[in-house]
């Protein structure tokens, strides 16, 4: 969360992103690292949700039989 705030302050995330990306190469790397982390978290949450839905379907079928 602190890192996201830092990136926002530096103008890497948000409306001024394109301006700042040209200036600072290191911040671009940092930005992509954060993006990848967010993406990975999103994928894991999605898979957990998907598995839970399958489990719920399975348990409902078991109960009805």
N, C-alpha and C positions, 0 to 999 in steps of 0.2 A: 504493500500500500504506500509506504514511504517512497519507494522507487517510482511509482506512478505519479505521485505528487511532484517529485523531482523532475520527471520528464515533462509534466505539464508546465512547471515553472520555467524550464528551459525552452519551452515552445516546441517540443518534439511531438507531443500529442496535441491535436486540436487544430484550430484554424491557421496558426502561424507555422505549422509543421514544415511545409515545403520550403519556406524561407530559411529555417534553421538547419535543415538537412544538408543544404549546400555548404554551409559554413563549417560544420563540425563532423568529421568522419567518425570519431569515437562514439559520438552520441547516436549515430545511425546504427552502429553495431549494438549498442545498448538497447535501442528501440526494438531491433529485430529480436534480441534475446527475450525481451518482455513479451513481444508478440507471440513468439514460439511458446513461451510458458503459458500464456493465456490460452493458446490453441490447444496445448496438451491437456490443460485442466478441463477445458470445454469437452474434449473428446472423452476423457475419463468419466466425467459426469454423465455424458450421454450414454456411454456403455453401461454404467451402473443403473441408470434409469431404465434402459432397455432390458437388462437382465431382471430387474425387479418386476417389470411388467410381465415378462414371461413366467416368472415364479408365481405371480398373482394368478395368472390364467391357469397354471398347473394346479395350484392349491384349490381354486374354485372348482375345477373339474373333479378333483379328488373328493371334495365335499359332496358334490351333487351325485356322484356315483353310488 
